[in-house]
């Protein structure tokens, strides 16, 4: 049944009481149920052309059912309908409330489509999906259930998580693998762990792990071997050479010019050309010693004990500083002074050594000793004068006293050894002040060929005495001895030198008409001083006398029967032959 259509209302729209349309279009092929217009009040001036509305709600089509009006959505525009209901389901639409008339109901199919709810916040520029829905860029991961951790002590391959960390199950061979970027994702694995690829069984994986371990151990062994070899080589170079490069040692530049004349080097340079080495052979055996050149005629001074084996048919070979050798003959010797002179012939260019003054030497003066110790020719040692007028005796092997030497010696700490005998002891001006003769051995002073070596106590014959003896040997072939004309009691153990009872041949102890007899010295007297210097034994008195020349005058202190007196005498001379 058709409904009344108000004038001025477009088709398909239902006007409200004010004549305005709410924009509810009519369904095609059907009619909309319009709310009834309220009846106009009877009042003067009403528009006669306006259609009148019956009072009360308008009756709908009998075939349609009337339902309660749907509540409006807060914030929705006035007149907008809610979500569409099921097909053919009537929906109550509230109408104008003029004059208390009830709203008419409009079928759902005749209602306008509901609008989408608008958000209360600003539009999202990133088009984030609503909460609870996964984004297109993050597909859901596969669900993997945790499994129990292996028992404590179970072998796990390298990289296995620590005890207590859940271990993901390994897919069986042939199992399908999920594709996409989540194909190997395991939410239950340790950080950084990957699920094993399918296609290999547990046995194959164990073999692969063993092979990996084997390669790792082999590489470690090779690395250790190489490191050990390199380290050993580097250590060897560091220990031996202090570095890895070639060792180059620093060296100071050579000194130019000559040494100072008073230095040991300067003294040796001037003295060595005049020093010779003597090799002696004869009936009593051989000997080794040193000598030095006295003059340009070939005379050489040395010790008597060096050349005594050449007396008779022995031979003497002289070796000079430059290595030249020559034969020499014995000119003369004196065992009491332990001095001898030999001579070489046919040798030119000799370098005689200058002679000094031994009386002018002071204790502490530097000295240099040159010789051939143990046949080491041209050996130079240095020291000082340790003492002067040191009385020593040496020799005595024959037993008759004829080979004993009495020397008022110079003592030095310059090393002197066997082979140095007869060599020069020179001062700082390269002048000879002594002839090296003896060293101190365990049993006392001894000749150098009787001892093992130096202990810092060497003795030299003063050059003043040696000069006189050498001149006599060269000029006369023998030397004279100064004497006082008495025979001494060498067994006397008291202080001083005691005149004996008789001479060796049974004659008187005091030589008649000799120096002692002229000063009233008699047998049994004790001589206690020479020139004011005490003497303690007969050997010491002989040494003091032999340090002088024949004709020298001596002051003696003599005791007789407990009384002392001083006498002066002139030394006589004796021919040792």
C-alpha positions as CSV (number, residue, x, y, z in Angstrom):
1,X,0.0,0.0,0.0
2,X,1.5,3.3,-1.1
3,X,2.3,6.0,1.5
4,X,1.6,9.6,1.2
5,X,4.5,11.6,-0.3
6,X,4.9,15.1,1.1
7,X,5.2,17.9,-1.4
8,X,8.8,19.1,-2.1
9,X,10.4,15.9,-0.9
10,X,12.7,14.2,-3.4
11,X,12.0,10.6,-4.3
12,X,13.6,8.0,-2.1
13,X,14.0,10.4,0.9
14,X,11.9,10.5,4.1
15,X,11.3,14.0,5.4
16,X,11.2,14.7,9.1
17,X,8.7,17.0,10.8
18,X,10.5,20.1,9.7
19,X,10.4,19.0,6.1
20,X,14.1,18.2,6.0
21,X,15.3,14.8,4.7
22,X,17.7,12.7,6.7
23,X,19.1,11.3,3.5
24,X,17.7,7.8,3.9
25,X,17.2,6.5,0.4
26,X,14.5,4.2,-0.5
27,X,15.4,0.7,-1.5
28,X,14.8,0.1,-5.1
29,X,11.6,-1.8,-5.9
30,X,10.1,-1.0,-2.5
31,X,8.8,1.9,-0.5
32,X,10.1,3.4,2.7
33,X,8.1,3.7,5.8
34,X,7.9,7.4,6.5
35,X,7.0,8.8,9.9
36,X,3.6,10.3,10.2
37,X,3.4,14.1,10.1
38,X,1.9,15.6,13.2
39,X,-1.4,17.2,12.8
40,X,-1.4,21.0,12.5
41,X,-2.8,22.9,15.4
42,X,-6.0,24.7,14.6
43,X,-4.9,28.2,14.7
44,X,-5.7,31.2,12.6
45,X,-3.3,31.8,9.8
46,X,-2.4,28.3,9.1
47,X,-1.4,27.4,5.6
48,X,-4.4,25.7,4.0
49,X,-2.3,24.0,1.5
50,X,-0.2,22.2,4.0
51,X,-1.3,18.6,4.3
52,X,-2.5,17.6,7.7
53,X,-1.1,14.6,9.7
54,X,-3.2,12.4,11.7
55,X,-2.5,12.3,15.4
56,X,-0.7,9.2,16.6
57,X,1.6,6.9,15.0
58,X,1.2,5.9,11.5
59,X,0.4,2.3,10.8
60,X,2.9,0.3,8.9
61,X,2.2,-2.3,6.3
62,X,0.6,-5.3,7.9
63,X,3.3,-7.5,6.4
64,X,6.1,-5.6,8.2
65,X,7.0,-5.9,11.9
66,X,7.8,-3.1,14.2
67,X,10.9,-3.3,16.4
68,X,12.4,-1.0,19.0
69,X,14.5,1.8,17.8
70,X,18.2,1.1,17.6
71,X,20.4,3.2,19.8
72,X,22.7,5.7,18.2
73,X,26.5,5.4,18.3
74,X,28.2,8.1,20.3
75,X,30.1,10.5,18.2
76,X,28.1,9.5,15.1
77,X,26.3,12.0,12.9
78,X,22.7,12.6,13.7
79,X,20.4,10.3,11.6
80,X,23.2,7.8,10.7
81,X,22.2,4.2,11.1
82,X,24.2,1.5,13.0
83,X,25.7,-1.6,11.3
84,X,23.3,-3.3,8.9
85,X,21.2,-6.1,10.3
86,X,20.3,-9.3,8.6
87,X,18.3,-9.3,5.4
88,X,14.6,-8.5,5.7
89,X,15.1,-7.5,9.4
90,X,13.1,-4.4,10.3
91,X,14.9,-1.7,12.2
92,X,13.3,1.0,14.2
93,X,14.2,4.4,13.0
94,X,13.5,7.3,15.4
95,X,11.4,10.0,13.9
96,X,10.7,13.5,14.8
97,X,9.3,14.0,18.3
98,X,6.8,16.8,17.6
99,X,3.7,16.7,19.6
100,X,4.6,13.4,21.3
101,X,4.0,11.3,18.2
102,X,6.0,8.0,18.3
103,X,8.7,7.1,15.7
104,X,7.9,4.9,12.8
105,X,10.0,1.9,12.0
106,X,11.9,1.5,8.6
107,X,12.9,-1.9,7.3
108,X,16.7,-2.6,7.2
109,X,16.9,-3.0,3.6
110,X,15.6,0.5,3.2
111,X,18.3,1.9,5.5
112,X,21.5,3.7,4.2
113,X,24.9,1.8,4.6
114,X,26.6,2.4,8.0
115,X,29.9,4.4,7.9
116,X,33.3,2.9,9.2
117,X,34.2,4.2,12.7
118,X,36.7,6.9,12.6
119,X,39.8,6.8,15.0
120,X,40.2,9.4,17.6
121,X,43.9,9.9,16.9
122,X,45.7,11.2,13.8
123,X,46.0,8.9,10.8
124,X,49.1,6.6,11.0
125,X,51.5,7.5,8.1
126,X,53.1,4.0,8.3
127,X,49.7,2.2,7.9
128,X,50.4,0.0,11.0
129,X,47.9,-2.8,11.1
130,X,45.6,-3.0,14.1
131,X,46.9,-4.5,17.3
132,X,47.0,-8.3,17.4
133,X,47.4,-8.8,13.6
134,X,50.9,-9.8,12.3
135,X,52.6,-7.5,9.9
136,X,53.3,-8.6,6.4
137,X,57.0,-8.3,7.0
138,X,57.1,-10.7,10.0
139,X,55.7,-14.1,9.1
140,X,54.9,-16.2,12.2
141,X,57.8,-18.5,13.2
142,X,57.3,-22.2,13.2
143,X,56.3,-23.7,16.5
144,X,59.0,-25.9,18.0
145,X,58.5,-27.6,21.3
146,X,61.4,-27.7,23.9
147,X,62.9,-31.1,24.6
148,X,64.7,-32.3,27.8
149,X,68.4,-31.4,28.2
150,X,70.8,-34.3,27.7
151,X,72.0,-36.0,30.9
152,X,75.2,-34.6,32.6
153,X,78.3,-36.3,31.0
154,X,76.7,-36.8,27.6
155,X,79.2,-35.9,24.8
156,X,78.2,-32.8,22.9
157,X,79.8,-31.5,19.8
158,X,81.7,-28.1,19.9
159,X,79.4,-25.2,20.1
160,X,76.7,-27.1,22.2
161,X,75.0,-24.8,24.7
162,X,76.1,-25.1,28.4
163,X,74.4,-27.6,30.7
164,X,70.9,-26.6,31.5
165,X,70.2,-24.8,28.1
166,X,67.3,-26.4,26.2
167,X,68.5,-28.2,23.1
168,X,66.3,-28.0,20.0
169,X,65.5,-31.3,18.2
170,X,67.3,-32.1,15.0
171,X,64.9,-32.7,12.1
172,X,65.0,-36.2,10.7
173,X,66.4,-37.0,7.3
174,X,63.9,-36.2,4.6
175,X,61.7,-34.1,6.8
176,X,60.3,-31.1,5.0
177,X,61.9,-27.8,5.9
178,X,59.8,-24.8,6.3
179,X,60.6,-22.2,3.6
180,X,61.1,-18.6,3.8
181,X,63.3,-16.6,6.0
182,X,62.0,-18.6,9.0
183,X,63.2,-21.9,7.5
184,X,66.1,-22.3,10.0
185,X,64.8,-20.2,12.9
186,X,64.8,-22.0,16.3
187,X,63.5,-19.9,19.2
188,X,64.7,-22.5,21.7
189,X,68.3,-22.7,20.5
190,X,71.2,-20.9,22.1
191,X,72.1,-17.4,20.6
192,X,73.9,-17.9,17.3
193,X,73.1,-21.6,17.0
194,X,71.5,-22.9,13.8
195,X,69.3,-25.9,13.2
196,X,71.2,-28.7,11.3
197,X,70.4,-29.1,7.7
198,X,68.4,-32.1,6.8
199,X,69.8,-34.9,4.8
200,X,72.5,-36.3,7.2
201,X,72.1,-38.9,9.9
202,X,73.7,-38.9,13.4
203,X,76.5,-41.2,12.3
204,X,77.5,-38.9,9.4
205,X,77.5,-35.9,11.7
206,X,79.7,-37.7,14.2
207,X,82.1,-38.5,11.5
208,X,82.2,-35.0,10.3
209,X,82.8,-33.8,13.8
210,X,85.7,-36.2,14.3
211,X,87.2,-35.2,11.0
212,X,86.9,-31.5,12.0
213,X,88.6,-32.3,15.3
214,X,91.4,-34.2,13.5
215,X,92.1,-31.3,11.2
216,X,92.1,-28.9,14.1
217,X,94.6,-31.0,16.1
218,X,96.8,-31.5,13.0
219,X,96.9,-27.8,12.3
220,X,97.7,-27.1,16.0
221,X,100.6,-29.7,15.9
222,X,102.0,-28.1,12.7
223,X,101.7,-24.7,14.2
224,X,103.5,-25.8,17.4
225,X,106.3,-27.4,15.4
226,X,106.8,-24.3,13.3
227,X,106.6,-22.0,16.3
228,X,109.1,-24.2,18.2
229,X,111.6,-24.2,15.3
230,X,111.4,-20.5,14.8
231,X,111.5,-19.8,18.5
232,X,114.6,-22.1,19.0
233,X,116.4,-20.4,16.2
234,X,115.6,-16.9,17.5
235,X,116.6,-17.9,21.0
236,X,119.9,-19.3,19.7
237,X,120.7,-16.2,17.8
238,X,119.8,-14.0,20.8
239,X,121.9,-16.1,23.2
240,X,125.0,-16.3,21.0
241,X,124.9,-13.0,19.3
242,X,122.5,-10.8,21.2
243,X,120.3,-10.3,18.2
244,X,119.2,-11.6,14.8
245,X,121.4,-9.5,12.6
246,X,125.1,-9.9,11.8
247,X,127.3,-8.9,14.7
248,X,129.7,-6.1,14.0
249,X,132.0,-5.2,16.9
250,X,133.1,-1.6,17.5
251,X,136.8,-0.9,17.4
252,X,138.7,2.1,18.4
253,X,141.0,3.7,15.9
254,X,144.7,2.9,16.3
255,X,147.0,5.2,18.2
256,X,149.5,7.1,16.1
257,X,153.0,8.1,17.2
258,X,155.4,6.6,19.7
259,X,154.7,5.8,23.3
260,X,156.0,8.0,26.1
261,X,159.7,7.2,26.7
262,X,159.1,6.6,30.4
263,X,156.2,4.2,29.9
264,X,156.6,0.5,30.0
265,X,156.0,0.3,26.3
266,X,158.6,3.0,25.7
267,X,161.2,1.4,28.0
268,X,160.6,-2.0,26.3
269,X,160.9,-0.6,22.8
270,X,164.4,0.8,23.7
271,X,165.6,-2.2,25.6
272,X,164.5,-5.2,23.7
273,X,166.9,-4.8,20.8
274,X,169.9,-5.3,23.2
275,X,168.4,-8.4,25.0
276,X,169.4,-11.9,23.9
277,X,168.3,-15.5,24.8
278,X,171.0,-18.1,25.6
279,X,170.7,-21.8,25.0
280,X,173.6,-23.7,26.6
281,X,174.6,-27.3,26.3
282,X,177.5,-29.2,27.9
283,X,178.7,-32.1,29.9
284,X,176.6,-31.3,32.9
285,X,173.5,-30.9,30.9
286,X,171.8,-27.8,29.3
287,X,170.6,-24.5,30.6
288,X,168.4,-21.6,29.4
289,X,168.9,-18.0,30.3
290,X,169.0,-14.4,29.2
291,X,171.8,-11.8,28.6
292,X,172.3,-8.3,27.3
293,X,174.8,-6.7,25.0
294,X,177.6,-4.7,26.8
295,X,179.4,-3.2,23.8
296,X,179.6,-3.2,20.0
297,X,182.4,-5.9,20.1
298,X,179.9,-8.6,21.0
299,X,180.4,-8.9,24.7
300,X,177.3,-10.2,26.5
301,X,176.8,-10.3,30.3
302,X,174.8,-13.0,32.0
303,X,174.7,-15.2,35.1
304,X,177.5,-17.7,35.8
305,X,175.0,-20.5,36.6
306,X,173.6,-20.1,33.1
307,X,176.8,-20.8,31.2
308,X,178.8,-22.9,33.7
309,X,177.9,-26.1,31.8
310,X,179.6,-24.7,28.7
311,X,183.0,-24.7,30.5
312,X,185.2,-27.1,28.6
313,X,183.7,-28.4,25.4
314,X,180.1,-27.0,25.8
315,X,178.4,-24.7,23.3
316,X,176.5,-21.5,23.7
317,X,173.9,-20.4,21.1
318,X,172.7,-16.8,21.2
319,X,169.3,-15.6,19.8
320,X,168.8,-11.9,19.2
321,X,165.6,-9.9,19.4
322,X,165.1,-10.0,15.7
323,X,165.4,-13.8,15.5
324,X,169.1,-14.0,14.3
325,X,171.2,-16.6,16.0
326,X,175.0,-16.8,16.6
327,X,177.5,-19.0,18.4
328,X,179.2,-17.5,21.4
329,X,182.2,-18.5,23.6
330,X,182.7,-18.1,27.3
331,X,185.1,-15.2,28.1
332,X,185.1,-15.7,31.9
333,X,182.9,-16.2,34.9
334,X,182.9,-16.0,38.7
335,X,180.6,-18.2,40.8
336,X,181.1,-16.0,43.9
337,X,179.5,-13.1,42.1
338,X,177.3,-15.3,39.8
339,X,178.4,-13.3,36.8
340,X,179.9,-14.4,33.4
341,X,180.7,-12.8,30.1
342,X,180.3,-14.5,26.6
343,X,181.2,-13.1,23.2
344,X,179.7,-13.5,19.8
345,X,181.8,-12.9,16.6
346,X,180.9,-11.7,13.1
347,X,177.7,-10.0,14.2
348,X,177.0,-6.4,13.3
349,X,174.4,-3.9,14.2
350,X,174.5,-4.8,17.9
351,X,172.6,-2.6,20.4
352,X,174.5,-2.2,23.7
353,X,172.3,-1.2,26.7
354,X,173.4,1.8,28.8
355,X,174.3,1.1,32.4
356,X,172.8,3.1,35.3
357,X,173.9,3.7,38.9
358,X,172.5,1.1,41.4
359,X,173.6,3.3,44.3
360,X,171.2,6.0,43.1
361,X,168.1,3.7,43.2
362,X,165.4,4.3,45.7
363,X,162.8,1.9,47.1
364,X,159.6,2.3,45.1
365,X,161.3,3.3,41.8
366,X,159.5,1.6,38.8
367,X,161.5,-1.1,37.1
368,X,161.1,-3.3,34.0
369,X,162.4,-6.9,33.8
370,X,163.0,-8.5,30.4
371,X,164.0,-12.1,29.7
372,X,162.9,-15.5,28.4
373,X,161.0,-17.2,31.2
374,X,160.3,-20.9,30.3
375,X,161.9,-20.1,26.9
376,X,159.4,-17.4,26.1
377,X,161.8,-14.9,24.6
378,X,161.4,-11.1,24.9
379,X,159.0,-11.3,27.8
380,X,158.5,-7.9,29.5
381,X,157.3,-7.6,33.1
382,X,157.2,-4.5,35.4
383,X,157.3,-3.7,39.1
384,X,159.1,-1.6,41.6
385,X,162.2,-1.7,43.7
386,X,161.0,-3.4,46.9
387,X,164.2,-3.2,48.9
388,X,167.9,-2.5,48.6
389,X,171.1,-4.2,50.0
390,X,169.2,-7.5,50.6
391,X,171.9,-10.0,51.5
392,X,171.2,-13.3,49.8
393,X,173.3,-16.4,49.0
394,X,172.5,-18.9,46.3
395,X,174.1,-22.1,44.9
396,X,176.1,-24.5,47.0
397,X,175.3,-27.6,45.1
398,X,178.9,-28.7,45.0
399,X,179.1,-28.8,48.8
400,X,182.6,-27.2,49.2
401,X,181.3,-23.7,49.1
402,X,183.1,-22.7,45.9
403,X,179.8,-22.3,44.0
404,X,178.0,-20.2,46.6
405,X,177.3,-16.6,45.5
406,X,177.1,-13.8,47.9
407,X,175.0,-10.9,46.7
408,X,173.9,-7.6,48.3
409,X,170.9,-7.6,46.1
410,X,168.1,-5.3,44.9
411,X,164.7,-6.8,45.6
412,X,161.9,-6.3,43.1
413,X,158.3,-7.5,42.7
414,X,158.6,-7.6,38.9
415,X,157.8,-11.2,38.0
416,X,161.0,-13.1,37.4
417,X,160.9,-16.8,36.4
418,X,163.3,-19.5,35.3
419,X,164.7,-18.3,32.0
420,X,165.0,-14.7,33.3
421,X,168.4,-15.3,34.8
422,X,171.1,-12.9,33.4
423,X,168.5,-10.6,32.0
424,X,168.5,-6.8,32.6
425,X,166.5,-5.0,35.2
426,X,166.1,-1.4,33.9
427,X,164.8,1.8,35.3
428,X,162.4,4.3,33.8
429,X,165.1,5.7,31.6
430,X,165.8,2.3,30.1
431,X,169.2,2.1,31.9
432,X,170.4,-1.2,33.4
433,X,170.5,-1.1,37.2
434,X,170.6,-4.8,38.0
435,X,171.1,-8.3,36.6
436,X,168.2,-10.7,37.5
437,X,169.7,-13.6,39.4
438,X,167.5,-15.3,41.9
439,X,164.0,-15.7,43.3
440,X,162.6,-16.6,46.7
441,X,161.7,-20.3,46.9
442,X,160.0,-22.3,49.7
443,X,163.4,-23.0,51.3
444,X,164.8,-19.6,50.8
445,X,166.5,-17.6,48.0
446,X,167.4,-19.8,45.0
447,X,168.7,-19.6,41.5
448,X,165.9,-19.3,39.0
449,X,166.6,-22.7,37.4
450,X,166.0,-24.3,40.7
451,X,162.4,-23.0,41.3
452,X,159.0,-23.4,39.8
453,X,158.2,-19.8,39.3
454,X,157.9,-16.3,40.8
455,X,156.1,-15.4,44.0
456,X,156.8,-11.7,43.7
457,X,160.2,-11.9,45.4
458,X,163.0,-11.4,42.8
459,X,166.6,-10.4,43.4
460,X,169.0,-8.7,41.1
461,X,172.8,-8.1,41.3
462,X,173.5,-4.4,41.6
463,X,174.9,-3.1,38.3
464,X,177.7,-1.2,40.1
465,X,179.1,-4.5,41.3
466,X,178.4,-6.2,38.0
467,X,180.2,-3.5,36.0
468,X,183.5,-4.0,38.0
469,X,183.3,-7.8,37.7
470,X,182.5,-7.7,33.9
471,X,185.4,-5.4,33.3
472,X,187.8,-7.7,35.1
473,X,186.4,-10.7,33.3
474,X,186.8,-9.1,29.9
475,X,190.2,-7.6,30.6
476,X,191.8,-10.4,32.7
477,X,189.4,-13.4,32.3
478,X,188.9,-13.5,36.1
479,X,187.6,-11.3,38.9
480,X,189.2,-10.3,42.2
481,X,187.5,-10.4,45.6
482,X,187.9,-7.8,48.4
483,X,189.0,-9.5,51.7
484,X,189.9,-8.5,55.3
485,X,192.2,-11.5,55.8
486,X,190.3,-13.7,58.3
487,X,188.6,-17.1,58.3
488,X,185.1,-17.1,59.8
489,X,183.3,-19.6,61.9
490,X,180.2,-20.3,59.8
491,X,178.7,-22.4,62.5
492,X,178.5,-19.6,65.0
493,X,174.9,-19.0,66.0
494,X,175.2,-15.8,68.0
495,X,174.8,-12.2,66.8
496,X,177.6,-11.1,64.4
497,X,180.4,-12.9,62.5
498,X,183.0,-14.7,64.7
499,X,186.6,-15.2,63.6
500,X,187.4,-18.9,63.6
501,X,190.2,-20.7,65.4
502,X,192.1,-21.8,62.3
503,X,192.0,-21.8,58.5
504,X,190.8,-24.6,56.4
505,X,194.3,-26.0,55.8
506,X,195.2,-25.9,59.5
507,X,196.9,-22.4,59.3
508,X,196.1,-19.4,61.5
509,X,192.5,-17.9,61.2
510,X,194.0,-14.4,60.8
511,X,196.2,-14.0,57.7
512,X,199.6,-12.6,58.9
513,X,200.2,-9.1,57.5
514,X,196.6,-8.8,56.2
515,X,194.2,-6.0,56.8
516,X,192.7,-7.6,59.9
517,X,196.1,-8.5,61.4
518,X,197.2,-4.9,61.0
519,X,194.1,-3.7,63.1
520,X,194.7,-6.2,65.9
521,X,191.8,-8.4,65.1
522,X,192.4,-11.9,66.6
523,X,190.8,-15.3,66.6
524,X,187.6,-15.5,68.6
525,X,186.7,-11.8,68.1
526,X,183.1,-11.0,66.9
527,X,182.5,-8.4,64.3
528,X,179.0,-6.9,64.9
529,X,178.9,-3.9,62.6
530,X,180.2,-2.7,59.1
531,X,180.1,1.0,58.5
532,X,177.6,1.3,61.4
533,X,175.2,-1.4,59.9
534,X,174.7,-4.5,62.1
535,X,175.6,-7.9,60.8
536,X,174.0,-11.0,62.1
537,X,176.0,-13.8,60.5
538,X,179.2,-14.7,58.7
539,X,177.4,-14.8,55.3
540,X,176.2,-11.3,55.8
541,X,179.7,-10.0,56.6
542,X,181.0,-11.6,53.4
543,X,178.2,-9.9,51.4
544,X,179.0,-6.5,52.9
545,X,182.7,-6.9,52.1
546,X,182.1,-8.1,48.5
547,X,179.8,-5.1,47.8
548,X,183.0,-3.0,47.8
549,X,186.1,-2.9,45.7
550,X,189.6,-3.9,46.8
551,X,191.2,-0.8,48.4
552,X,188.0,0.6,49.9
553,X,188.1,1.5,53.6
554,X,185.6,-0.1,56.1
555,X,184.8,0.8,59.7
556,X,184.2,-2.3,61.8
557,X,182.9,-2.8,65.3
558,X,184.6,-5.6,67.1
559,X,183.8,-7.3,70.4
560,X,186.3,-9.1,72.6
561,X,185.7,-10.4,76.1
562,X,182.5,-8.3,76.3
563,X,184.1,-5.1,75.3
564,X,183.5,-3.3,71.9
565,X,185.9,-1.2,69.9
566,X,185.9,0.4,66.4
567,X,188.6,-0.2,63.9
568,X,189.2,1.0,60.3
569,X,190.9,-1.1,57.7
570,X,191.6,-1.1,53.9
571,X,190.3,-4.0,51.9
572,X,192.8,-6.3,50.3
573,X,192.4,-8.4,47.2
574,X,192.5,-12.1,46.6
575,X,192.9,-13.9,43.3
576,X,190.2,-16.7,43.2
577,X,192.5,-18.7,41.0
